[in-house]
Amino acid sequence: MRKILRGEKSLKKCFYLILCTVLLTSCTKIRTEEDARLLTTVTEDIDDTKLEKNLEIDANNLVTEGNGISLTLEEALEDYDYMWEVLENNYAYFGVANRLYGVSPEEIKKKYRDYILYFYESGADLIAYNRTLRACLSEFKGTAHLGFIDHDYWDVYKYALELDKEVLEDTSGLQFFIDPLIDEKTVLAYEYITGKSREEIVTNPENILSSNQHNLEFRLIDNDIAYMRINSFQHRYIANDHEKIMDFYHSIQDCKYLIIDITGNQGGSSFYWGNSIVSPNFNEKIEYDTVSFLKDGKENREYVEAAGFQIEPISAFDIESLENFNMEDYETLDSVARYKKIYQPINDKKLFEGEIYLLIDEKVYSSAEAFTLFCKETGFATIVGRNSRGCSSRVSPLPTSLPNSGLVFRYTNLYRINKDGSSNVEFGTTPDYICDEGETPLNTCLRIIRGK
């Protein structure tokens, strides 16, 4: 059993009332830059004495002796082996990570298990253990959202999912995301790592009330061309931004073209773009069919079935029709997951009747990529710019809590493809018009429009 050296703090019932009144940022992105920095101290060979020294310094800076949470060696190994069991049975992107970054899951798995055996023979403080596991998965450089949830954002990530539950019509499957984040061991683990109670985490403005007041930019480029920039689709912007965007549509009725700029947008919630961009700007309902693939691990199977996906064996899919499907990845997959999303118009007619152009670049990711792929596959907008980063999925990354430590890692569980069969995570989306060298997506778009 995990040894608790600090008294457990009670979870006050009033916390949930406080939670509902506080404006939170979703902050769901794994902090890969910080994790990459950790690689300099944690990914070297285990016989390097500098590694042990650096780890001791990091732990001693954060932990007071006799006032912490520790794991036995057996518990640390059990968590580590469980993490790899879940990934090997459910995560479909080891091949993509290998092609993109040259990383070997077998080598990484062995290296960090040896590390745990070497350094945690007498037990592992939770903070040091957390750093070790984060560095382990960071070797995959965030491929398809793979990584441990940053301790700073554990609670706001949970809250972001709760916001989804409030605004989405179809909430099936969301509990699979929320349950791991409210597990008792997880609560204690992240209290300890942050050095704060949940109440302090949630009510501290420095942690959760930072707000980007410039998420939107509106302007008229000329009498015919309107421009709207959206920096983020994060959950915290959904309500306030929606009304501003609706007002902008009403103000540009005489324009022929609308440019929507999401360059640099790394996602947030697909409800943002579905509700504020798609639904106001078509006349009839859109039935959007998506096809993904998955491994048949227990965690994957339970979620996709609860979320309403139609599952069939991969052998029933005509894979030969997709010339760019990577066959090495194909051999690791078990099933096809189909989902139909219906977008309903919110008005009798489009709020904007002209042509829509979407600007993207190599930073467009996650739900911003989902919007890009939607535009590509439905023709909702003409895409201009540079290849996106990718990782479109109908669902949020699936979090899993470790049984002993309570630490939470996550990954994208569906293998999404482009129309030609190529991995969306690996190749992103190719624009309809690609920028010339030295040209910005906006300049390219204006050149195309004015050349008509």
VOPAGU-2260 file (C-alpha; in pm, 1 decimal, decimal comma):
REM VOPAGU-2260
SITE   aa  ch    i         X         Y         Z
SITE  MET   A    0       0,0       0,0       0,0
SITE  ARG   A    1     116,9     352,2     -71,8
SITE  LYS   A    2     275,0     511,2     233,6
SITE  ILE   A    3     122,4     845,7     327,8
SITE  LEU   A    4     346,2    1054,9     549,2
SITE  ARG   A    5     117,5    1355,9     549,9
SITE  GLY   A    6    -234,0    1359,5     693,0
SITE  GLU   A    7    -497,5    1324,2     423,3
SITE  LYS   A    8    -697,2    1639,5     365,8
SITE  SER   A    9   -1072,6    1601,6     363,6
SITE  LEU   A   10   -1258,6    1679,4      43,4
SITE  LYS   A   11   -1508,6    1941,4     142,4
SITE  LYS   A   12   -1853,9    1918,5      -8,1
SITE  CYS   A   13   -1859,5    2292,1     -60,3
SITE  PHE   A   14   -1569,9    2257,5    -304,2
SITE  TYR   A   15   -1810,5    2168,9    -579,8
SITE  LEU   A   16   -2009,8    2486,4    -516,8
SITE  ILE   A   17   -1689,2    2689,0    -531,9
SITE  LEU   A   18   -1586,9    2508,7    -849,9
SITE  CYS   A   19   -1904,6    2607,3   -1029,3
SITE  THR   A   20   -1852,7    2978,6    -957,9
SITE  VAL   A   21   -1492,2    3009,0   -1073,1
SITE  LEU   A   22   -1386,5    3085,7   -1428,6
SITE  LEU   A   23   -1127,4    2833,8   -1535,9
SITE  THR   A   24    -891,1    2795,2   -1823,7
SITE  SER   A   25    -882,4    2455,8   -1989,9
SITE  CYS   A   26    -501,4    2434,9   -2018,7
SITE  THR   A   27    -521,5    2080,0   -2147,5
SITE  LYS   A   28    -195,6    2085,3   -2337,2
SITE  ILE   A   29      90,9    1880,8   -2199,7
SITE  ARG   A   30     385,2    2115,5   -2132,1
SITE  THR   A   31     620,5    1947,8   -2374,1
SITE  GLU   A   32     889,3    2217,8   -2354,2
SITE  GLU   A   33     932,2    2164,1   -1980,7
SITE  ASP   A   34     921,2    1789,1   -2028,8
SITE  ALA   A   35    1186,9    1814,0   -2298,2
SITE  ARG   A   36    1404,9    2001,7   -2048,8
SITE  LEU   A   37    1365,1    1715,7   -1805,2
SITE  LEU   A   38    1513,7    1481,6   -2064,9
SITE  THR   A   39    1852,8    1639,4   -2004,3
SITE  THR   A   40    1850,0    1503,7   -1650,4
SITE  VAL   A   41    1646,6    1186,8   -1675,8
SITE  THR   A   42    1708,6    1017,4   -2009,2
SITE  GLU   A   43    2077,4     944,8   -1984,2
SITE  ASP   A   44    2214,3     597,8   -1905,3
SITE  ILE   A   45    2132,6     484,3   -1552,8
SITE  ASP   A   46    2497,0     443,0   -1457,8
SITE  ASP   A   47    2558,9     814,8   -1503,8
SITE  THR   A   48    2614,3     961,3   -1156,1
SITE  LYS   A   49    2503,3    1304,3   -1276,4
SITE  LEU   A   50    2155,4    1163,8   -1327,0
SITE  GLU   A   51    2126,5    1056,4    -964,1
SITE  LYS   A   52    2265,6    1386,6    -841,7
SITE  ASN   A   53    2021,0    1592,4   -1046,6
SITE  LEU   A   54    1726,5    1386,0    -933,9
SITE  GLU   A   55    1825,1    1426,6    -568,8
SITE  ILE   A   56    1856,4    1801,4    -612,1
SITE  ASP   A   57    1513,7    1826,4    -776,4
SITE  ALA   A   58    1346,9    1617,0    -506,8
SITE  ASN   A   59    1518,5    1795,6    -215,8
SITE  ASN   A   60    1408,7    2131,2    -351,2
SITE  LEU   A   61    1045,6    2023,4    -333,5
SITE  VAL   A   62    1013,8    1772,5     -51,1
SITE  THR   A   63    1066,7    1813,8     321,4
SITE  GLU   A   64    1189,0    1494,9     482,5
SITE  GLY   A   65     914,0    1315,8     672,5
SITE  ASN   A   66     634,9    1512,5     505,3
SITE  GLY   A   67     552,1    1339,8     180,5
SITE  ILE   A   68     401,2    1049,1     -11,1
SITE  SER   A   69     617,1     757,4    -117,9
SITE  LEU   A   70     581,9     433,7    -308,7
SITE  THR   A   71     757,5     107,0    -245,5
SITE  LEU   A   72     969,4     -31,3    -526,9
SITE  GLU   A   73     703,4    -293,0    -591,5
SITE  GLU   A   74     431,3     -28,0    -619,6
SITE  ALA   A   75     644,5     188,7    -847,8
SITE  LEU   A   76     708,3    -106,5   -1079,8
SITE  GLU   A   77     344,8    -209,3   -1072,8
SITE  ASP   A   78     236,5     137,2   -1184,6
SITE  TYR   A   79     503,3     149,2   -1451,4
SITE  ASP   A   80     414,6    -192,0   -1590,7
SITE  TYR   A   81      44,7    -105,6   -1582,4
SITE  MET   A   82     109,5     212,1   -1781,0
SITE  TRP   A   83     288,3      15,8   -2050,5
SITE  GLU   A   84      20,6    -253,7   -2056,2
SITE  VAL   A   85    -246,5       9,6   -2120,4
SITE  LEU   A   86     -41,2     176,0   -2393,3
SITE  GLU   A   87      56,1    -144,3   -2568,5
SITE  ASN   A   88    -306,8    -253,8   -2578,0
SITE  ASN   A   89    -464,2      80,5   -2668,9
SITE  TYR   A   90    -220,1     338,5   -2808,1
SITE  ALA   A   91    -193,4     318,8   -3187,0
SITE  TYR   A   92      86,7     565,6   -3255,7
SITE  PHE   A   93     413,5     400,1   -3160,5
SITE  GLY   A   94     486,4     350,0   -3530,2
SITE  VAL   A   95     415,0     714,8   -3607,1
SITE  ALA   A   96     641,7     828,4   -3321,9
SITE  ASN   A   97     917,1     603,8   -3452,6
SITE  ARG   A   98     891,9     744,8   -3804,1
SITE  LEU   A   99     873,4    1105,1   -3685,2
SITE  TYR   A  100    1133,8    1097,2   -3408,9
SITE  GLY   A  101    1321,0     767,0   -3437,2
SITE  VAL   A  102    1213,3     651,7   -3090,4
SITE  SER   A  103    1177,4     285,4   -2996,8
SITE  PRO   A  104     908,9     197,3   -2739,1
SITE  GLU   A  105    1093,2    -122,5   -2648,7
SITE  GLU   A  106    1413,7      65,2   -2568,8
SITE  ILE   A  107    1233,6     338,6   -2376,6
SITE  LYS   A  108    1032,7      85,4   -2176,9
SITE  LYS   A  109    1346,4    -103,3   -2072,1
SITE  LYS   A  110    1550,8     207,9   -1999,5
SITE  TYR   A  111    1306,2     357,9   -1752,4
SITE  ARG   A  112    1222,2      27,6   -1586,1
SITE  ASP   A  113    1592,7     -19,9   -1524,4
SITE  TYR   A  114    1602,3     334,7   -1394,7
SITE  ILE   A  115    1327,0     263,5   -1141,4
SITE  LEU   A  116    1499,7     -55,5   -1027,2
SITE  TYR   A  117    1829,3     128,4    -984,6
SITE  PHE   A  118    1720,1     448,2    -809,6
SITE  TYR   A  119    1405,8     348,7    -622,3
SITE  GLU   A  120    1525,0      31,4    -454,3
SITE  SER   A  121    1440,5     182,4    -115,1
SITE  GLY   A  122    1121,1     349,1    -234,5
SITE  ALA   A  123    1020,7     643,6    -448,7
SITE  ASP   A  124     903,2     984,5    -338,0
SITE  LEU   A  125     599,2    1074,0    -547,1
SITE  ILE   A  126     745,0    1398,0    -682,6
SITE  ALA   A  127    1060,5    1226,8    -807,6
SITE  TYR   A  128     857,5     936,8    -944,2
SITE  ASN   A  129     627,6    1177,3   -1125,2
SITE  ARG   A  130     926,0    1341,8   -1292,5
SITE  THR   A  131    1057,8    1004,4   -1402,1
SITE  LEU   A  132     731,3     897,2   -1561,8
SITE  ARG   A  133     679,4    1232,5   -1730,6
SITE  ALA   A  134    1026,5    1217,5   -1879,8
SITE  CYS   A  135     963,4     860,6   -1998,0
SITE  LEU   A  136     657,1     949,4   -2204,7
SITE  SER   A  137     811,0    1279,4   -2313,7
SITE  GLU   A  138    1053,6    1077,3   -2523,9
SITE  PHE   A  139     759,6    1035,1   -2763,4
SITE  LYS   A  140     740,7    1415,5   -2790,0
SITE  GLY   A  141     366,3    1437,2   -2734,2
SITE  THR   A  142     274,0    1222,5   -3034,6
SITE  ALA   A  143    -107,8    1202,6   -3034,3
SITE  HIS   A  144    -127,0    1375,7   -2693,4
SITE  LEU   A  145      76,4    1104,1   -2521,1
SITE  GLY   A  146     204,5    1223,3   -2185,2
SITE  PHE   A  147     132,6    1275,8   -1818,0
SITE  ILE   A  148    -106,1    1550,2   -1721,4
SITE  ASP   A  149      93,8    1837,7   -1582,0
SITE  HIS   A  150      38,1    1877,8   -1209,2
SITE  ASP   A  151     -33,9    2249,1   -1252,8
SITE  TYR   A  152    -330,0    2173,2   -1478,7
SITE  TRP   A  153    -477,0    1855,8   -1335,8
SITE  ASP   A  154    -780,3    2026,9   -1186,0
SITE  VAL   A  155    -848,8    2268,0   -1469,4
SITE  TYR   A  156    -832,6    1977,2   -1714,3
SITE  LYS   A  157   -1102,7    1805,9   -1513,1
SITE  TYR   A  158   -1306,5    2124,1   -1509,9
SITE  ALA   A  159   -1273,1    2162,8   -1886,7
SITE  LEU   A  160   -1430,7    1821,2   -1928,4
SITE  GLU   A  161   -1707,8    1923,1   -1689,4
SITE  LEU   A  162   -1771,8    2227,2   -1907,4
SITE  ASP   A  163   -1805,2    1994,3   -2205,4
SITE  LYS   A  164   -2060,0    1795,8   -2008,4
SITE  GLU   A  165   -2265,4    2112,0   -1953,8
SITE  VAL   A  166   -2272,4    2230,7   -2315,0
SITE  LEU   A  167   -2268,1    1915,5   -2525,5
SITE  GLU   A  168   -2589,9    1748,4   -2632,0
SITE  ASP   A  169   -2418,1    1409,9   -2650,9
SITE  THR   A  170   -2231,0    1349,4   -2325,5
SITE  SER   A  171   -2200,7     973,5   -2362,2
SITE  GLY   A  172   -1857,9     857,3   -2264,5
SITE  LEU   A  173   -1750,0    1176,1   -2084,8
SITE  GLN   A  174   -1745,2     998,7   -1749,7
SITE  PHE   A  175   -1459,0     786,9   -1882,6
SITE  PHE   A  176   -1257,7    1109,7   -1889,7
SITE  ILE   A  177   -1371,8    1252,9   -1559,1
SITE  ASP   A  178   -1353,9     945,8   -1332,7
SITE  PRO   A  179    -972,7     905,2   -1343,6
SITE  LEU   A  180    -930,4    1270,2   -1245,3
SITE  ILE   A  181   -1144,9    1249,0    -931,4
SITE  ASP   A  182   -1006,9     918,9    -804,3
SITE  GLU   A  183    -914,2     957,8    -434,8
SITE  LYS   A  184    -549,5     863,8    -488,9
SITE  THR   A  185    -526,5    1108,7    -777,8
SITE  VAL   A  186    -664,9    1390,4    -563,4
SITE  LEU   A  187    -407,3    1320,2    -290,8
SITE  ALA   A  188    -124,4    1285,4    -542,8
SITE  TYR   A  189    -182,1    1620,4    -709,5
SITE  GLU   A  190    -244,4    1793,5    -377,5
SITE  TYR   A  191      96,9    1671,8    -267,1
SITE  ILE   A  192     279,9    1752,6    -590,2
SITE  THR   A  193     142,4    2107,1    -601,8
SITE  GLY   A  194     173,7    2156,4    -227,0
SITE  LYS   A  195    -182,6    2289,7    -222,2
SITE  SER   A  196    -526,8    2160,4    -144,3
SITE  ARG   A  197    -780,9    2127,2    -420,7
SITE  GLU   A  198    -960,2    2431,9    -281,0
SITE  GLU   A  199    -640,6    2636,4    -311,7
SITE  ILE   A  200    -574,4    2512,2    -664,3
SITE  VAL   A  201    -921,4    2599,7    -784,7
SITE  THR   A  202    -959,6    2937,1    -613,5
SITE  ASN   A  203    -612,6    3078,5    -676,8
SITE  PRO   A  204    -641,9    3339,0    -954,4
SITE  GLU   A  205    -276,9    3294,2   -1046,6
SITE  ASN   A  206    -349,5    2933,0   -1139,4
SITE  ILE   A  207    -679,7    2952,3   -1318,9
SITE  LEU   A  208    -805,8    3301,3   -1383,3
SITE  SER   A  209    -544,3    3415,3   -1632,4
SITE  SER   A  210    -739,4    3526,7   -1936,6
SITE  ASN   A  211    -634,5    3618,2   -2285,1
SITE  GLN   A  212    -843,0    3923,4   -2359,3
SITE  HIS   A  213    -739,1    3912,4   -2722,7
SITE  ASN   A  214    -859,0    3569,8   -2830,7
SITE  LEU   A  215   -1052,4    3728,5   -3116,6
SITE  GLU   A  216    -958,1    3983,8   -3378,5
SITE  PHE   A  217   -1206,5    4130,4   -3626,3
SITE  ARG   A  218   -1140,6    4368,2   -3911,3
SITE  LEU   A  219   -1236,2    4462,2   -4265,4
SITE  ILE   A  220    -947,5    4427,2   -4508,4
SITE  ASP   A  221   -1149,9    4607,9   -4774,4
SITE  ASN   A  222   -1515,1    4644,1   -4869,7
SITE  ASP   A  223   -1532,8    4285,0   -4992,1
SITE  ILE   A  224   -1309,2    4096,7   -4748,7
SITE  ALA   A  225   -1372,0    4042,5   -4376,7
SITE  TYR   A  226   -1111,9    3892,1   -4145,5
SITE  MET   A  227   -1159,2    3704,5   -3816,5
SITE  ARG   A  228    -871,4    3561,2   -3614,4
SITE  ILE   A  229    -927,5    3302,2   -3339,5
SITE  ASN   A  230    -622,0    3226,2   -3128,2
SITE  SER   A  231    -770,7    2938,3   -2931,3
SITE  PHE   A  232   -1076,3    2714,6   -2909,1
SITE  GLN   A  233   -1030,6    2669,8   -2534,1
SITE  HIS   A  234   -1339,2    2601,4   -2325,7
SITE  ARG   A  235   -1314,3    2925,0   -2127,4
SITE  TYR   A  236   -1383,3    3132,3   -2440,4
SITE  ILE   A  237   -1691,4    2950,3   -2568,1
SITE  ALA   A  238   -1967,4    3157,1   -2408,4
SITE  ASN   A  239   -1816,7    3506,5   -2440,0
SITE  ASP   A  240   -1674,2    3458,6   -2787,7
SITE  HIS   A  241   -1996,1    3319,8   -2933,6
SITE  GLU   A  242   -2190,1    3644,7   -2902,3
SITE  LYS   A  243   -1901,5    3850,2   -3038,0
SITE  ILE   A  244   -1870,7    3623,6   -3340,1
SITE  MET   A  245   -2246,3    3635,8   -3406,6
SITE  ASP   A  246   -2235,3    4016,6   -3396,4
SITE  PHE   A  247   -1946,2    4015,9   -3642,3
SITE  TYR   A  248   -2137,9    3798,1   -3888,8
SITE  HIS   A  249   -2425,4    4045,7   -3877,9
SITE  SER   A  250   -2188,2    4334,7   -3943,0
SITE  ILE   A  251   -2032,3    4186,7   -4260,3
SITE  GLN   A  252   -2344,8    4105,0   -4458,5
SITE  ASP   A  253   -2220,4    4301,1   -4759,4
SITE  CYS   A  254   -1881,6    4126,9   -4776,9
SITE  LYS   A  255   -1813,6    3861,3   -5037,9
SITE  TYR   A  256   -1536,4    3680,7   -4850,2
SITE  LEU   A  257   -1465,7    3585,6   -4490,4
SITE  ILE   A  258   -1114,1    3482,5   -4390,4
SITE  ILE   A  259   -1096,3    3280,2   -4067,0
SITE  ASP   A  260    -739,7    3272,7   -3936,7
SITE  ILE   A  261    -655,4    2988,4   -3694,8
SITE  THR   A  262    -279,3    2986,0   -3751,9
SITE  GLY   A  263    -111,1    2897,6   -3423,7
SITE  ASN   A  264    -436,4    2764,6   -3276,3
SITE  GLN   A  265    -359,7    2446,9   -3079,5
SITE  GLY   A  266    -716,6    2350,7   -3003,0
SITE  GLY   A  267    -942,0    2332,7   -2700,6
SITE  SER   A  268   -1301,9    2222,5   -2761,1
SITE  SER   A  269   -1461,3    2122,3   -3090,4
SITE  PHE   A  270   -1788,4    2258,3   -2953,5
SITE  TYR   A  271   -1638,0    2605,4   -2997,2
SITE  TRP   A  272   -1607,1    2585,1   -3374,8
SITE  GLY   A  273   -1913,7    2367,4   -3423,6
SITE  ASN   A  274   -2137,5    2614,2   -3242,2
SITE  SER   A  275   -1982,4    2947,0   -3343,3
SITE  ILE   A  276   -1853,0    2884,3   -3695,9
SITE  VAL   A  277   -2026,7    2587,5   -3855,9
SITE  SER   A  278   -2386,4    2592,9   -3730,9
SITE  PRO   A  279   -2449,3    2964,0   -3804,4
SITE  ASN   A  280   -2327,2    2934,0   -4162,2
SITE  PHE   A  281   -2525,4    2667,2   -4344,0
SITE  ASN   A  282   -2892,3    2621,5   -4434,2
SITE  GLU   A  283   -2947,4    2250,4   -4395,3
SITE  LYS   A  284   -2815,9    1996,4   -4148,7
SITE  ILE   A  285   -2475,6    1844,8   -4218,6
SITE  GLU   A  286   -2420,3    1476,2   -4154,5
SITE  TYR   A  287   -2047,7    1437,3   -4102,3
SITE  ASP   A  288   -1924,0    1079,6   -4107,8
SITE  THR   A  289   -1581,7    1003,8   -3962,0
SITE  VAL   A  290   -1382,3     683,4   -3988,4
SITE  SER   A  291   -1111,7     598,3   -3736,6
SITE  PHE   A  292    -926,5     284,3   -3633,8
SITE  LEU   A  293    -830,0     149,7   -3295,6
SITE  LYS   A  294    -664,3    -122,9   -3098,9
SITE  ASP   A  295    -906,3    -346,5   -2914,1
SITE  GLY   A  296    -773,0    -280,9   -2565,0
SITE  LYS   A  297   -1020,9    -285,3   -2279,1
SITE  GLU   A  298    -999,6      89,2   -2221,4
SITE  ASN   A  299   -1053,3     173,9   -2588,2
SITE  ARG   A  300   -1337,9     -68,3   -2634,3
SITE  GLU   A  301   -1530,3      46,7   -2329,0
SITE  TYR   A  302   -1507,5     409,4   -2430,0
SITE  VAL   A  303   -1596,3     390,4   -2798,7
SITE  GLU   A  304   -1892,3     166,2   -2729,5
SITE  ALA   A  305   -2023,0     402,7   -2459,8
SITE  ALA   A  306   -1970,7     701,9   -2690,0
SITE  GLY   A  307   -2187,7     554,1   -2963,3
SITE  PHE   A  308   -1929,6     456,4   -3223,7
SITE  GLN   A  309   -2019,8     182,2   -3466,9
SITE  ILE   A  310   -1747,9     -83,0   -3439,2
SITE  GLU   A  311   -1661,0    -343,3   -3699,8
SITE  PRO   A  312   -1357,9    -566,7   -3760,2
SITE  ILE   A  313   -1081,4    -402,6   -3956,8
SITE  SER   A  314   -1094,1    -693,6   -4201,3
SITE  ALA   A  315   -1433,1    -562,7   -4317,6
SITE  PHE   A  316   -1277,9    -234,9   -4431,5
SITE  ASP   A  317   -1154,1    -192,6   -4788,9
SITE  ILE   A  318    -801,9     -90,5   -4696,2
SITE  GLU   A  319    -678,1    -126,2   -5055,1
SITE  SER   A  320    -881,5     178,9   -5152,4
SITE  LEU   A  321    -653,6     391,8   -4933,8
SITE  GLU   A  322    -320,7     399,7   -5112,0
SITE  ASN   A  323    -133,9     586,1   -4838,5
SITE  PHE   A  324    -242,7     383,1   -4535,3
SITE  ASN   A  325      72,9     272,1   -4356,2
SITE  MET   A  326      59,9    -106,9   -4357,8
SITE  GLU   A  327     287,9    -142,5   -4054,9
SITE  ASP   A  328      36,1      59,5   -3855,7
SITE  TYR   A  329    -247,1    -140,7   -4010,9
SITE  GLU   A  330    -103,7    -463,1   -3870,2
SITE  THR   A  331    -128,3    -323,1   -3516,2
SITE  LEU   A  332    -494,6    -217,9   -3545,2
SITE  ASP   A  333    -799,3    -431,7   -3476,7
SITE  SER   A  334   -1120,5    -243,4   -3549,9
SITE  VAL   A  335   -1286,9      33,6   -3746,9
SITE  ALA   A  336   -1477,0     298,2   -3548,7
SITE  ARG   A  337   -1742,5     494,9   -3737,2
SITE  TYR   A  338   -1923,0     798,0   -3603,1
SITE  LYS   A  339   -2186,9    1026,9   -3750,9
SITE  LYS   A  340   -2196,9    1382,8   -3619,1
SITE  ILE   A  341   -2500,8    1591,4   -3717,6
SITE  TYR   A  342   -2465,0    1968,3   -3726,2
SITE  GLN   A  343   -2794,2    2156,2   -3719,4
SITE  PRO   A  344   -2830,9    2512,1   -3853,6
SITE  ILE   A  345   -2926,2    2764,9   -3587,9
SITE  ASN   A  346   -3099,8    3002,4   -3830,7
SITE  ASP   A  347   -3324,4    2983,3   -4135,2
SITE  LYS   A  348   -3039,9    3110,1   -4349,9
SITE  LYS   A  349   -2664,9    3150,1   -4325,6
SITE  LEU   A  350   -2546,3    3445,0   -4123,2
SITE  PHE   A  351   -2266,3    3486,4   -4375,5
SITE  GLU   A  352   -2360,8    3411,4   -4735,6
SITE  GLY   A  353   -2020,3    3463,2   -4898,3
SITE  GLU   A  354   -1715,8    3239,6   -4946,2
SITE  ILE   A  355   -1518,9    3127,8   -4642,4
SITE  TYR   A  356   -1142,5    3077,5   -4636,6
SITE  LEU   A  357    -953,5    2909,8   -4351,7
SITE  LEU   A  358    -588,7    2994,0   -4276,7
SITE  ILE   A  359    -373,7    2723,8   -4114,2
SITE  ASP   A  360      -8,5    2654,0   -4037,7
SITE  GLU   A  361     215,6    2390,3   -3883,2
SITE  LYS   A  362      97,4    2470,4   -3528,1
SITE  VAL   A  363    -269,9    2390,9   -3586,0
SITE  TYR   A  364    -344,1    2091,2   -3364,6
SITE  SER   A  365    -607,9    1885,8   -3183,9
SITE  SER   A  366    -957,9    2038,4   -3204,0
SITE  ALA   A  367    -826,2    2312,6   -3435,2
SITE  GLU   A  368    -708,8    2030,6   -3660,2
SITE  ALA   A  369   -1051,7    1868,4   -3627,8
SITE  PHE   A  370   -1205,0    2187,1   -3767,2
SITE  THR   A  371    -948,8    2192,9   -4046,9
SITE  LEU   A  372   -1025,2    1834,9   -4141,6
SITE  PHE   A  373   -1398,7    1907,5   -4126,9
SITE  CYS   A  374   -1350,2    2192,5   -4374,9
SITE  LYS   A  375   -1137,0    1973,9   -4598,1
SITE  GLU   A  376   -1381,2    1684,3   -4607,0
SITE  THR   A  377   -1706,6    1879,5   -4631,5
SITE  GLY   A  378   -1594,8    2176,7   -4840,9
SITE  PHE   A  379   -1720,1    2414,9   -4572,4
SITE  ALA   A  380   -1419,6    2642,1   -4630,3
SITE  THR   A  381   -1126,1    2669,9   -4869,6
SITE  ILE   A  382    -803,4    2602,0   -4679,2
SITE  VAL   A  383    -493,9    2815,3   -4733,1
SITE  GLY   A  384    -152,9    2802,0   -4565,9
SITE  ARG   A  385      90,8    2531,0   -4465,5
SITE  ASN   A  386      40,4    2170,8   -4357,6
SITE  SER   A  387    -112,0    2149,5   -4011,9
SITE  ARG   A  388      37,5    1957,8   -3719,9
SITE  GLY   A  389    -256,3    1716,4   -3716,2
SITE  CYS   A  390    -410,1    1498,4   -3444,7
SITE  SER   A  391    -776,2    1535,0   -3525,8
SITE  SER   A  392   -1005,3    1317,4   -3319,3
SITE  ARG   A  393   -1373,3    1320,6   -3237,2
SITE  VAL   A  394   -1288,5    1266,0   -2873,0
SITE  SER   A  395   -1060,4    1418,1   -2613,4
SITE  PRO   A  396    -743,0    1230,7   -2517,0
SITE  LEU   A  397    -831,6     947,5   -2281,1
SITE  PRO   A  398    -687,7     988,0   -1927,7
SITE  THR   A  399    -587,7     688,8   -1716,1
SITE  SER   A  400    -488,2     696,9   -1348,8
SITE  LEU   A  401    -219,7     465,4   -1215,0
SITE  PRO   A  402    -339,0     228,8    -939,2
SITE  ASN   A  403     -82,3     308,4    -669,5
SITE  SER   A  404      41,1     661,5    -728,3
SITE  GLY   A  405    -277,7     812,0    -874,6
SITE  LEU   A  406     -74,8     992,8   -1143,5
SITE  VAL   A  407    -265,8    1044,2   -1468,0
SITE  PHE   A  408    -142,8     998,0   -1823,2
SITE  ARG   A  409    -340,6    1040,5   -2142,8
SITE  TYR   A  410    -329,8     953,6   -2510,8
SITE  THR   A  411    -540,9     977,6   -2824,3
SITE  ASN   A  412    -713,3     643,9   -2854,8
SITE  LEU   A  413    -845,1     668,8   -3212,5
SITE  TYR   A  414    -621,9     640,4   -3518,9
SITE  ARG   A  415    -760,0     905,5   -3754,6
SITE  ILE   A  416    -675,5     906,6   -4123,1
SITE  ASN   A  417    -692,1    1158,0   -4404,5
SITE  LYS   A  418    -895,1    1083,5   -4716,9
SITE  ASP   A  419    -595,7     917,1   -4883,3
SITE  GLY   A  420    -538,2     688,5   -4584,6
SITE  SER   A  421    -235,5     871,7   -4445,6
SITE  SER   A  422    -214,5     919,9   -4070,3
SITE  ASN   A  423    -351,6    1257,8   -3970,4
SITE  VAL   A  424    -117,2    1267,3   -3670,6
SITE  GLU   A  425     182,1    1203,3   -3894,0
SITE  PHE   A  426     100,5    1425,3   -4191,8
SITE  GLY   A  427    -163,2    1672,2   -4076,5
SITE  THR   A  428    -391,3    1830,4   -4335,2
SITE  THR   A  429    -263,2    1964,1   -4665,4
SITE  PRO   A  430    -422,5    2299,2   -4757,7
SITE  ASP   A  431    -613,3    2347,5   -5081,8
SITE  TYR   A  432    -364,6    2626,9   -5154,2
SITE  ILE   A  433     -11,2    2607,2   -5013,7
SITE  CYS   A  434     187,9    2922,0   -4937,3
SITE  ASP   A  435     475,5    3011,2   -5161,6
SITE  GLU   A  436     811,1    3033,0   -4987,0
SITE  GLY   A  437     834,0    3350,5   -4780,2
SITE  GLU   A  438     461,5    3419,1   -4810,2
SITE  THR   A  439     221,8    3423,5   -4514,4
SITE  PRO   A  440    -108,9    3234,0   -4526,6
SITE  LEU   A  441    -295,7    3566,6   -4520,8
SITE  ASN   A  442     -98,1    3710,7   -4811,5
SITE  THR   A  443    -148,9    3391,6   -5008,5
SITE  CYS   A  444    -521,8    3403,8   -4941,8
SITE  LEU   A  445    -550,7    3768,0   -5046,4
SITE  ARG   A  446    -358,8    3692,1   -5364,6
SITE  ILE   A  447    -600,8    3408,8   -5446,8
SITE  ILE   A  448    -912,2    3614,1   -5373,4
SITE  ARG   A  449    -795,5    3920,9   -5562,8
SITE  GLY   A  450    -688,1    3707,0   -5855,5
SITE  LYS   A  451   -1042,6    3593,1   -5919,4
